[in-house]
Amino acid sequence: MQGTLINNLYQYIRANNPDILLNLEETGSVTTYLSDKVSSVDFLYKQLSTEGKPAYIIEELCMNFLTQDLKPSRYTYIRSILEAEFELKYKDLIESGLLLYEVSNMIKYCQPVFDDLNFSEANEDNRFLRYAITGVIKEYLDNVTSENMSDELQQSAETKRQY
């Protein structure tokens, strides 16, 4: 059962929280994270097994417990705002293969707002929260655009000096 839970948790994170998986991969701690997390439901597994619950029920209840702190997905939330409000940029990021990395950066950039407004399943549909995060995403995109333009101007100036 532990192997099944590890695999299911990995698949869940890959689908819903790829930013977390990216961070875990960068630090080489995917296996440790998954094993530690699944070990945290040993008590629940033993209790449900003792009660004679069927395996599929045990698996579902354990997965609910394991994914509790991964909901709602900040990745999905930001990606949906990006797709709805910044459609051209969203398409550019998909085409360039940078969507995962940029959304991960946006999550970090939006972290203070998520924390201040207590982002949770209870308020993920809150209009004020959506406006606040949309504003921070716009600020992030404006800053990235400014940095890119600055880099291009600097490269252009360096090229002119060479000739």
C-alpha positions in Angstrom: 0.0 0.0 0.0 2.9 2.4 0.8 4.2 2.1 -2.7 0.8 2.8 -4.2 0.4 5.9 -2.0 3.9 7.2 -2.9 3.1 6.7 -6.6 -0.4 8.3 -6.3 1.0 11.3 -4.3 3.8 11.8 -6.9 1.2 11.8 -9.7 -1.0 14.2 -7.7 1.8 16.6 -7.1 2.9 16.3 -10.8 -0.6 17.2 -12.0 -1.6 19.8 -9.4 1.6 21.2 -7.8 4.4 20.9 -10.4 6.1 23.9 -8.7 6.6 21.9 -5.6 7.9 19.0 -7.6 10.3 21.3 -9.4 11.7 22.6 -6.1 12.0 19.0 -4.8 13.9 17.9 -7.9 16.3 20.9 -7.7 17.2 19.9 -4.1 17.2 16.1 -4.9 14.7 15.4 -2.2 11.7 14.0 -4.1 12.0 10.5 -2.7 12.6 11.7 0.9 9.6 14.1 0.7 7.3 11.4 -0.6 8.5 8.7 1.8 8.2 11.1 4.8 4.8 12.3 3.8 3.4 8.8 3.2 4.9 7.7 6.6 2.7 10.3 8.2 -0.4 8.3 7.4 0.8 5.0 8.9 -1.4 5.6 11.9 -4.4 6.1 9.6 -3.6 3.1 7.5 -3.3 0.9 10.5 -6.5 2.2 12.1 -8.5 1.7 8.9 -7.1 -1.7 8.3 -8.0 -2.8 11.8 -11.5 -1.6 11.2 -11.6 -3.8 8.1 -12.1 -1.1 5.6 -11.6 -2.1 1.9 -8.2 -1.2 0.3 -9.7 1.4 -2.1 -11.4 3.2 0.9 -8.1 3.2 2.8 -6.3 4.5 -0.2 -8.8 7.3 -0.8 -8.8 8.4 2.8 -5.0 8.3 3.0 -4.7 10.4 -0.2 -7.2 12.9 1.2 -5.0 13.3 4.2 -1.8 13.4 2.2 -3.0 16.1 -0.2 -4.8 18.3 2.4 -1.9 20.8 2.7 -1.4 20.8 -1.1 -4.9 22.3 -1.7 -5.8 24.6 -3.2 -3.0 24.5 -5.8 -1.3 27.9 -6.1 0.1 26.7 -9.4 -3.3 26.0 -10.9 -4.7 29.3 -9.4 -2.0 31.4 -11.0 -2.0 29.5 -14.2 -5.8 30.0 -14.6 -5.4 33.8 -14.0 -2.6 34.0 -16.4 -4.6 32.1 -19.1 -7.7 34.3 -18.5 -6.2 37.7 -18.0 -2.8 37.6 -19.8 -3.7 35.3 -22.7 -0.9 36.3 -25.1 1.7 36.0 -22.4 0.3 32.6 -21.4 0.5 31.4 -25.0 4.1 32.7 -25.3 5.1 30.9 -22.2 3.6 27.6 -23.4 5.3 28.0 -26.8 8.6 28.7 -25.3 8.3 25.9 -22.8 8.7 28.2 -19.8 5.2 28.1 -18.4 6.1 25.8 -15.4 9.2 27.9 -14.5 7.5 31.3 -14.8 4.4 30.2 -12.9 6.8 28.8 -10.2 8.5 32.2 -10.1 5.1 33.9 -9.9 4.1 31.8 -7.0 7.2 32.9 -5.1 6.5 36.5 -6.1 2.9 36.3 -5.0 3.7 34.5 -1.7 3.2 37.5 0.5 -0.3 38.2 -0.9 -1.2 34.5 -0.6 -0.1 34.6 3.0 -1.6 37.9 3.9 -5.0 36.9 2.5 -4.8 33.4 3.9 -5.2 31.6 0.6 -7.3 28.5 1.1 -10.1 26.4 -0.3 -12.5 28.6 1.7 -11.5 31.8 -0.1 -10.0 30.7 -3.4 -13.1 32.0 -5.2 -12.9 35.4 -3.4 -12.9 38.2 -6.0 -10.7 40.5 -3.9 -8.1 37.7 -3.7 -8.2 37.2 -7.4 -7.8 40.9 -8.1 -4.9 41.1 -5.7 -3.1 38.2 -7.3 -3.8 39.4 -10.8 -2.2 42.8 -9.8 0.9 41.1 -8.5 1.1 38.9 -11.6 0.9 42.1 -13.8 3.7 43.6 -11.7 5.8 40.5 -12.1 5.3 40.5 -15.9 6.0 44.2 -16.2 9.2 43.7 -14.2 10.3 40.7 -16.3 9.5 42.7 -19.5 11.6 45.7 -18.2 14.5 43.4 -17.3 14.4 41.8 -20.8 14.3 45.2 -22.5 17.2 46.4 -20.3 19.2 43.3 -21.1 18.5 43.8 -24.8 19.6 47.4 -24.7 22.8 46.5 -22.8 23.6 43.8 -25.4 22.9 46.2 -28.2 25.2 48.8 -26.7 28.0 46.2 -26.2 27.7 45.1 -29.8 28.0 48.7 -31.0 31.2 49.2 -28.9 32.7 46.1 -30.5 32.5 47.6 -34.0 
